[in-house]
Amino acid sequence: MIGKIAPIEGIRMANGIQLTTAPPPASRADDTLLRKKAVELEANFLSEMLGHAGFGEMQGGFGGGIGEEQFSSFLRSAYAQKMSEAGGIGLAESIFQAMSKGAPNVRE
């Protein structure tokens, strides 16, 4: 082919790396899944931060006992999830933007 360049559909290099063209734009379903996962990751991060900040620790000598200690992580997780769904600290949006670059490879 003189004067024309054929598009590269896929080239396998000697070391096994597959080179391909840029992936197609992500669909709405991919965006929804990625945003959900980003919010979930931010919620987990916030839950850990709330735990390290002492949220949910017993305040007095007559607290809820061992049950309160065991279930305080569920309360922290619920608060963190609500915080993240309401916008959180902006981490979910940053995570979403970073993950959306590879969105066509997302599988549920």
C-alpha positions in Angstrom: 0.0 0.0 0.0 1.8 3.1 -1.2 0.6 6.3 0.4 -1.8 4.6 2.8 -1.3 3.5 6.4 -3.5 0.6 7.6 -5.0 1.1 11.0 -3.4 -1.0 13.8 -6.0 -3.3 15.2 -3.7 -5.2 17.4 0.0 -6.1 17.5 1.4 -8.7 19.7 5.0 -8.0 20.7 7.6 -10.6 21.4 7.3 -10.1 25.1 3.5 -10.8 25.0 2.3 -7.2 25.4 -0.7 -6.5 23.2 -0.8 -3.0 21.6 -4.2 -1.8 20.5 -5.9 1.4 19.4 -7.5 3.7 22.0 -10.6 2.1 23.6 -14.0 3.4 22.6 -15.7 5.9 24.9 -17.3 4.5 28.0 -21.0 3.8 28.0 -23.5 5.2 30.5 -23.7 1.8 32.3 -19.9 1.8 32.7 -19.9 5.4 34.1 -22.7 4.4 36.6 -20.7 1.4 37.7 -17.5 3.3 38.0 -19.1 6.1 40.0 -20.8 3.6 42.3 -17.4 1.9 42.9 -15.7 5.2 43.5 -18.2 6.3 46.0 -17.9 2.9 47.7 -14.1 3.3 47.9 -14.4 6.8 49.3 -16.9 5.5 51.9 -14.4 2.8 53.0 -11.6 5.4 53.3 -13.8 7.7 55.3 -14.9 4.8 57.6 -11.2 4.0 58.3 -10.5 7.7 59.0 -13.5 8.0 61.3 -12.3 5.0 63.2 -8.8 6.4 63.6 -10.3 9.7 64.8 -12.0 7.9 67.6 -15.6 8.1 66.2 -17.7 5.4 67.9 -15.6 4.8 70.9 -17.3 4.5 74.3 -17.5 7.9 76.0 -18.4 7.0 79.6 -18.0 4.2 82.1 -21.6 3.0 81.5 -21.5 2.6 77.7 -23.1 -0.2 75.7 -20.4 -2.7 76.7 -18.7 -5.2 74.4 -21.7 -5.1 72.0 -21.2 -1.4 71.4 -17.5 -2.0 70.6 -18.3 -4.7 68.2 -21.0 -2.9 66.3 -19.5 0.6 66.2 -17.7 -0.3 62.9 -21.2 -0.8 61.3 -22.3 2.7 62.5 -19.0 4.2 61.2 -19.5 2.5 57.8 -23.1 3.7 57.6 -22.1 7.3 58.4 -19.2 7.1 55.9 -21.5 5.8 53.2 -23.9 8.6 53.7 -21.1 11.2 53.8 -19.7 9.8 50.6 -23.1 9.8 48.8 -23.6 13.4 49.8 -20.3 14.5 48.2 -17.8 13.4 50.9 -14.4 15.0 50.6 -14.3 14.8 46.8 -12.2 11.7 46.7 -14.9 9.7 44.8 -14.8 12.2 41.9 -11.0 11.9 41.7 -11.2 8.1 41.8 -13.9 8.1 39.1 -11.9 10.3 36.8 -8.9 8.1 37.2 -10.8 4.9 36.7 -12.8 6.2 33.7 -9.7 6.2 31.6 -9.9 2.3 31.5 -13.7 2.0 31.7 -14.2 -0.4 28.7 -12.4 -3.0 30.8 -14.7 -2.8 33.7 -16.6 -6.0 34.6 -19.2 -6.3 37.4 
